[in-house]
């Protein structure tokens, strides 16, 4: 081999080595909140009425909703937080939570329950989608995660916000799991943020033997904390592992403070069931407990224009509380 050729090969190997070292160094310097890998999933689900959900009637409209799985940096089977959005769809605040969990070495699975159904928001017309559909979407996400080689099926937690918070809360019901959760897996914990607790379901104190941690704001006039306090009291009387953390000066969506938002505004024309008392009646019919008639979003108890807004101080407090809870639950080092 000629000397010139040897020199060229040696130079190529040397430069390639430098390049590889550079790539490896660069990979090691990626911020922890950036996922190691992103996978997108179509989640086969159904669109059904709340009555169908409550009676186990699967004769609904087949639909494919979306899930974004961000695998945190690390190796082996990792813990996961499943996140369910509210009436406005997947928003910017969700991204702040995703980065927080990924930074902790926790993977995230964000469900979009709207796009596949041709929806972008339901705030002004909550009747567009039965609220219990989100629970079905959530259980169907477990079908995917329970089989994934990078997921620890014993360490999957469910977190939801507003309408998604309601889904995260009631997805804990043993009855609903038996009816609809066919994954063979169970959530290790439930973290509902400012859920609507105005509906009483049959046997709703029989929840999974897993911790439920609710976060809410005192002045919330979208989903008032009072109804959640009443439900938590019933759960505690039934000796369930549940706790509610209440923050002052924290409107609906207060965790938008993680993005620096500190303004409270009217959510124009959005419907709120804050003055409604809803209970499950015979045959899975949701009843207006005040009128003794089937509940609907044209009932007199439905009002408009609740307030939403962030609080950076209490958002940070909630971020720390959730992080500490997951640190303990997942036994993170």
Steps between C-alpha positions, in 0.01 A plus 500: 500500500640836408609739771254766378211258514593388850521859610157576352344197675665592827372857468148372422502269805631782720238747376223239529609432858478868581159517334370200699635643822329827415169324435526301823587811701214688339258215584614501859439873523135487388286649777322235706157647423546406133364154422735231373241386248152606385241252375154580362209260539150462367281380788193299392208624708128571484275803516205409721248672724548518874207262540668248270820527700319449830314192375794342315340548157782495244274564199655836428682668215854365449759776514878526509636756742865597526773446755848651517746285692820673607752253636718669760876472499610184675507128438272206559137521605411849620204644693237690301251778565193495272359852453139580403406850384196711581223668299746708297707208373874446540643839599830664582481427874510129422843554347632643827389187687646272231840669529487476878432128496750424223763690700429265791558195280126434464357436154172669398202395292279793395154407371317718248136402537371769264674505160398148403139593579512817289500725808729779614316615815172432683497780758209692342306178436585218737228285345724444195667208678392288793750555780555132568650446152832624633511215751460251216784672310714482814441128548577438134835678546582240764461232233796658323715586798458169684664318207774752422857373562611834645214530752483368855131397515503522880598867487244679282321802650200688359483879509222718358387860486143635534282273280807276481536537876149370543594204278817442705296503820223263394731268304590375848154343550522123527171463315626697200824301492306174494272626222756657269864444600611187314873578504592281795674801654392744767610855571737539794343834594260773389571875487191705406547878466189718561250228400122531492373291794133593463391154381431212739526156343374172640765336723736796444676448833624162378822616341826324419733445794734764365571856618284785364647851530272788398623858446252786493462875547281670761342764268444257209156588357526261205517180704453611863714328761202455736358203310845336496531550876168324547609207283838477673323486837293205380812325370685559825205361697534190282871484601635578153846649441395845381613856573400840366746789491327838476679818396377856572493764228503224240244511221411214270813405305730655761791278390530721190720689743772250404515700175512833686128571450366709789183649352145382575243553224146399408480186288236652274187291440645186656243288680540412866300252708610673821143522633390157381452188710515196276451139602486170317147367478344175384639357179805727504298817438663811648238690697473860614460439873319833545236448230490119505512511120775372268796740506583709193717799417192715448398456864455816706798409719739540206667841499750677275820703519709342777848634574834345405854611569844415630675554831879451478541461878240229554586336166855455627370364830285249311791406274713421804220307671437286192873443447550397863202264478634332185851485643365300792246291306743402224791461743725723291857544611 
